[in-house]
Amino acid sequence: MNHELACFFGRLLGLKENPAGPLLLLSLLLCSSLGARAQGPTGRFSRAEVAVGQPLDYELRYEHAPDEEVVFPDSLAQFAPFEYVGRTWQPTRTRNGRSLDRTVYHLRTFSLAPAQALQLPVLVLRRTDTLRLLPPPAQVQLRRTAPALLGNATTPPTLHQDLRQLPLTPAFNYPFWLAGLAGVLALAAAGAALFGRRWRRRYGLYKRRKNHVYFLAQFARHAERFALSRSAPVVERVVVLWKNYLSSLEDTNLNSLTTKELVEHFSNDDDVRRALRATDRVVYGNLLSEDAQEVDAAFQRLRNFAEKQYEQVSAS
């Protein structure tokens, strides 16, 4: 409105004095200056034609006074019928009292319209309100790449189906196997929580029974060796084997205990006391020649006591 009033009064003063006078020239210069200052934003495409899906640039420029605060559109603006891909903006450049803002928007289109237009607004922020400036619409023509219909045909050609199977390289299904592994671990954790104590008890019984059978076999083998050799070292090995087995059975350390301490540990059991006294006389007193049958009886007492201890531990 100010631009139109200035032009009107300038022409009026010029005509009153002289249509070709200096005032007319001054008014024309004033109108052209104000017209340059009032020039709005401009937008244009980087090329005149574009194919479907092909990248396309749209440049938006606006020249304004340096004290104006200008906002260009962002990715949330209306770019229809185009799709927003990105943008490249340039810093504001000021020369000769004029500032220039320039932004290039990277777009693409999938619309089949022959001519497509775009008009992005520029906002000028003021103290009291916001001025919305629109550039002239920029148009681009769609370049079709499909062949034209032959002759007078009005319908497109018939499409032929291709039902051939294409070979695919088998791929390892990581999500499926990871999910299966997680399921197996979850089931294992649930089973351990519900039946873990029972399984551990059964495994302990199995391991204890296996050790007991092994002990009886070794004990019988040493007893046979003693029956053939009547040797004191064999008697010592039998006592060591018996102590080791009871240590593992009761989870205690019986190897370092003396005969007296062993008898007290087993509550003065008669079989233990008589058997260990007989073996001590053979090992430490070398009295094997007096009564070898007593050693055989001591072996039997040690074996019976070991079996009794096994029954008690298994029952508990």
PLY file of the C-alpha trace (Angstrom):
ply
format ascii 1.0
element vertex 316
property float x
property float y
property float z
element edge 315
property int vertex1
property int vertex2
end_header
0.00 0.00 0.00
2.86 2.44 0.83
4.53 1.56 -2.45
1.36 2.33 -4.45
0.74 5.65 -2.65
4.32 6.78 -3.22
4.07 6.02 -6.93
0.71 7.75 -7.20
1.83 10.97 -5.49
5.10 10.97 -7.37
3.34 10.79 -10.71
0.81 13.43 -9.58
3.54 15.94 -8.66
5.41 15.24 -11.86
2.37 15.81 -14.07
1.45 19.00 -12.25
4.82 20.60 -12.93
5.80 19.03 -16.18
5.17 15.53 -17.54
8.76 15.31 -18.67
10.29 17.29 -15.79
12.71 16.33 -13.08
9.98 15.51 -10.58
8.61 12.84 -12.89
12.06 11.32 -13.17
12.46 11.40 -9.37
9.09 9.72 -8.89
9.99 7.01 -11.34
13.27 6.36 -9.53
11.38 6.23 -6.23
8.88 3.74 -7.62
11.59 1.51 -9.03
13.52 1.61 -5.73
10.47 0.72 -3.69
9.54 -1.98 -6.18
12.97 -3.54 -5.81
12.66 -3.45 -2.03
9.22 -5.01 -2.13
10.33 -7.94 -4.32
9.06 -11.24 -2.83
10.66 -14.67 -2.69
11.34 -16.71 -5.81
11.35 -20.47 -6.31
12.48 -22.57 -9.23
13.29 -26.18 -10.09
16.74 -27.30 -11.15
15.41 -28.67 -14.44
12.28 -28.54 -16.54
11.57 -32.30 -16.73
11.74 -35.09 -14.23
11.05 -38.84 -14.29
9.17 -40.79 -11.65
11.37 -41.30 -8.57
14.20 -39.22 -10.00
15.88 -36.73 -7.59
14.92 -33.11 -8.15
16.11 -29.87 -6.53
13.92 -26.86 -5.73
15.71 -23.59 -4.93
13.97 -20.98 -2.77
15.51 -17.47 -2.61
14.47 -14.35 -0.78
16.19 -10.95 -0.76
15.19 -8.68 2.12
16.32 -5.94 4.48
19.09 -6.99 6.92
16.93 -6.23 9.98
14.14 -8.61 8.93
13.89 -12.02 10.60
13.08 -14.61 7.95
12.10 -18.27 8.41
12.27 -20.80 5.56
10.17 -24.01 5.46
11.53 -27.17 7.11
10.81 -30.86 6.53
7.25 -30.50 7.92
6.10 -28.18 5.15
3.61 -29.23 2.47
5.66 -30.53 -0.46
2.82 -32.38 -2.23
2.85 -33.81 -4.86
6.57 -34.16 -4.12
8.31 -36.10 -1.35
10.88 -34.44 0.87
14.35 -36.03 0.83
16.58 -33.37 2.36
17.75 -29.79 2.10
20.90 -27.71 1.77
20.84 -24.19 3.15
23.27 -21.33 2.71
24.13 -18.75 5.39
22.61 -15.32 4.99
24.72 -13.10 2.72
24.47 -9.31 3.00
25.76 -6.93 0.33
25.01 -3.26 -0.33
22.37 -3.12 2.38
20.45 -6.20 1.15
20.43 -9.70 2.62
19.96 -12.90 0.61
18.70 -16.21 2.02
18.87 -19.31 -0.14
17.85 -22.93 0.48
17.87 -25.90 -1.91
15.30 -28.64 -1.18
16.00 -32.14 -2.47
12.75 -33.77 -3.63
11.37 -36.61 -5.71
7.96 -37.35 -7.14
5.90 -40.46 -7.75
2.85 -38.65 -9.07
1.79 -39.30 -12.69
0.41 -35.81 -13.28
1.84 -34.33 -16.53
2.63 -30.97 -14.90
3.44 -30.59 -11.20
3.82 -27.32 -9.32
5.28 -26.30 -5.96
4.97 -23.08 -3.96
6.74 -22.88 -0.61
6.02 -19.90 1.68
8.55 -17.69 3.43
7.68 -16.29 6.88
8.78 -12.81 7.97
8.61 -12.46 11.75
7.55 -9.09 13.15
6.77 -7.78 16.60
3.02 -7.74 16.14
2.38 -10.37 13.48
3.94 -12.76 10.97
3.97 -12.03 7.25
3.59 -15.03 4.95
5.08 -14.49 1.49
4.46 -16.86 -1.42
6.71 -17.06 -4.47
5.25 -17.59 -7.93
4.44 -21.28 -8.51
7.27 -23.25 -10.09
6.32 -26.05 -12.47
8.08 -29.13 -13.76
6.99 -31.49 -16.51
6.82 -35.24 -15.97
8.90 -37.23 -18.42
7.30 -40.59 -19.13
9.64 -43.49 -19.80
7.07 -46.13 -20.80
6.78 -46.68 -24.58
3.82 -45.11 -26.33
0.95 -47.27 -27.55
1.33 -48.49 -31.12
-1.17 -47.49 -33.80
-4.68 -46.76 -32.60
-4.45 -48.88 -29.49
-6.32 -47.44 -26.52
-5.39 -50.03 -23.91
-1.95 -51.04 -22.68
-0.46 -54.35 -23.90
-1.24 -57.56 -22.02
1.27 -58.51 -19.37
2.70 -62.02 -19.55
3.16 -63.89 -16.29
6.52 -65.41 -15.46
6.02 -68.18 -12.91
9.53 -69.54 -12.91
11.01 -70.11 -9.49
14.22 -68.31 -8.75
16.81 -70.08 -6.58
17.37 -68.49 -3.21
20.45 -68.89 -1.08
19.45 -70.31 2.31
20.19 -67.93 5.16
20.63 -68.71 8.82
17.57 -67.59 10.76
19.23 -65.88 13.71
16.02 -64.53 15.33
14.36 -67.96 15.19
17.30 -69.79 16.76
17.88 -67.09 19.36
14.22 -67.26 20.34
14.45 -71.05 20.53
17.60 -70.85 22.67
15.91 -68.37 24.98
12.93 -70.72 25.28
15.16 -73.69 26.09
17.02 -71.69 28.73
13.74 -70.54 30.24
12.46 -74.13 30.41
15.75 -75.29 31.90
15.61 -72.57 34.54
12.00 -73.44 35.38
12.86 -77.16 35.57
15.85 -76.45 37.82
13.68 -74.34 40.11
10.96 -77.01 40.35
12.93 -80.25 40.21
16.53 -79.18 40.80
16.66 -80.35 44.40
15.20 -83.75 43.53
17.58 -84.19 40.61
20.57 -83.22 42.70
19.53 -85.70 45.38
19.14 -88.49 42.82
22.49 -87.68 41.30
24.08 -87.69 44.74
22.59 -91.11 45.46
23.82 -92.43 42.14
27.32 -91.07 42.70
27.41 -92.39 46.29
26.26 -95.85 45.19
28.88 -95.92 42.45
31.64 -94.97 44.92
30.41 -97.63 47.34
30.56 -100.35 44.71
34.06 -99.23 43.76
35.13 -99.27 47.42
33.83 -102.82 47.95
35.66 -104.03 44.84
38.95 -102.44 45.92
38.53 -103.67 49.47
37.94 -107.25 48.28
40.99 -107.06 46.02
43.23 -105.96 48.89
41.78 -108.67 51.13
42.66 -111.29 48.50
46.19 -109.94 48.26
46.56 -110.18 52.01
45.30 -113.77 51.99
48.04 -114.65 49.51
50.92 -112.58 50.85
50.15 -112.04 54.55
51.98 -108.71 54.20
51.78 -105.77 56.63
51.88 -103.10 53.86
48.71 -104.64 52.41
47.00 -104.23 55.79
48.08 -100.57 55.87
46.66 -99.98 52.37
43.35 -101.55 53.46
43.10 -99.17 56.43
43.97 -96.14 54.24
41.35 -97.20 51.68
38.75 -97.54 54.45
39.56 -94.10 55.88
39.43 -92.41 52.46
36.05 -93.97 51.70
34.51 -92.88 55.01
35.97 -89.39 54.54
34.25 -89.00 51.16
31.05 -90.60 52.46
30.69 -88.25 55.44
32.51 -85.31 53.82
35.01 -85.17 56.68
38.78 -85.44 57.06
39.51 -88.76 58.77
42.97 -89.39 57.30
44.75 -87.29 59.91
43.01 -88.90 62.91
44.70 -91.48 65.08
43.13 -94.77 66.04
41.95 -93.40 69.37
40.45 -90.33 67.68
38.72 -92.50 65.09
37.15 -94.67 67.80
35.90 -91.54 69.60
34.63 -90.09 66.30
32.51 -93.18 65.68
31.11 -93.19 69.24
33.34 -96.01 70.53
31.90 -98.51 68.07
33.02 -102.03 69.05
33.73 -103.21 65.52
35.86 -100.16 64.74
37.79 -100.37 68.01
38.60 -104.12 67.70
39.40 -103.90 63.97
41.76 -100.91 64.26
43.58 -102.41 67.26
44.19 -105.59 65.28
45.50 -103.71 62.23
47.71 -101.45 64.41
49.38 -104.51 65.96
50.19 -105.78 62.48
51.33 -102.48 60.99
53.23 -101.02 63.95
53.97 -104.10 66.08
54.74 -106.63 63.34
52.62 -109.27 65.11
51.22 -110.80 61.95
52.76 -114.20 62.54
50.85 -114.74 65.78
47.25 -114.69 64.49
46.51 -113.94 60.80
42.88 -114.95 61.18
42.33 -111.99 63.50
43.33 -109.66 60.66
40.80 -111.34 58.38
38.15 -110.75 61.03
39.28 -107.10 61.32
38.83 -106.66 57.54
35.32 -108.08 57.84
34.47 -105.69 60.69
35.77 -102.67 58.74
33.74 -103.68 55.69
30.57 -104.22 57.73
30.97 -100.85 59.42
31.47 -99.12 56.03
28.29 -100.72 54.69
26.39 -99.66 57.80
27.58 -96.07 57.42
26.56 -96.13 53.74
23.04 -97.25 54.65
22.69 -94.49 57.23
23.90 -91.73 54.90
21.70 -92.93 52.03
18.63 -93.10 54.27
19.17 -89.54 55.48
0 1
1 2
2 3
3 4
4 5
5 6
6 7
7 8
8 9
9 10
10 11
11 12
12 13
13 14
14 15
15 16
16 17
17 18
18 19
19 20
20 21
21 22
22 23
23 24
24 25
25 26
26 27
27 28
28 29
29 30
30 31
31 32
32 33
33 34
34 35
35 36
36 37
37 38
38 39
39 40
40 41
41 42
42 43
43 44
44 45
45 46
46 47
47 48
48 49
49 50
50 51
51 52
52 53
53 54
54 55
55 56
56 57
57 58
58 59
59 60
60 61
61 62
62 63
63 64
64 65
65 66
66 67
67 68
68 69
69 70
70 71
71 72
72 73
73 74
74 75
75 76
76 77
77 78
78 79
79 80
80 81
81 82
82 83
83 84
84 85
85 86
86 87
87 88
88 89
89 90
90 91
91 92
92 93
93 94
94 95
95 96
96 97
97 98
98 99
99 100
100 101
101 102
102 103
103 104
104 105
105 106
106 107
107 108
108 109
109 110
110 111
111 112
112 113
113 114
114 115
115 116
116 117
117 118
118 119
119 120
120 121
121 122
122 123
123 124
124 125
125 126
126 127
127 128
128 129
129 130
130 131
131 132
132 133
133 134
134 135
135 136
136 137
137 138
138 139
139 140
140 141
141 142
142 143
143 144
144 145
145 146
146 147
147 148
148 149
149 150
150 151
151 152
152 153
153 154
154 155
155 156
156 157
157 158
158 159
159 160
160 161
161 162
162 163
163 164
164 165
165 166
166 167
167 168
168 169
169 170
170 171
171 172
172 173
173 174
174 175
175 176
176 177
177 178
178 179
179 180
180 181
181 182
182 183
183 184
184 185
185 186
186 187
187 188
188 189
189 190
190 191
191 192
192 193
193 194
194 195
195 196
196 197
197 198
198 199
199 200
200 201
201 202
202 203
203 204
204 205
205 206
206 207
207 208
208 209
209 210
210 211
211 212
212 213
213 214
214 215
215 216
216 217
217 218
218 219
219 220
220 221
221 222
222 223
223 224
224 225
225 226
226 227
227 228
228 229
229 230
230 231
231 232
232 233
233 234
234 235
235 236
236 237
237 238
238 239
239 240
240 241
241 242
242 243
243 244
244 245
245 246
246 247
247 248
248 249
249 250
250 251
251 252
252 253
253 254
254 255
255 256
256 257
257 258
258 259
259 260
260 261
261 262
262 263
263 264
264 265
265 266
266 267
267 268
268 269
269 270
270 271
271 272
272 273
273 274
274 275
275 276
276 277
277 278
278 279
279 280
280 281
281 282
282 283
283 284
284 285
285 286
286 287
287 288
288 289
289 290
290 291
291 292
292 293
293 294
294 295
295 296
296 297
297 298
298 299
299 300
300 301
301 302
302 303
303 304
304 305
305 306
306 307
307 308
308 309
309 310
310 311
311 312
312 313
313 314
314 315
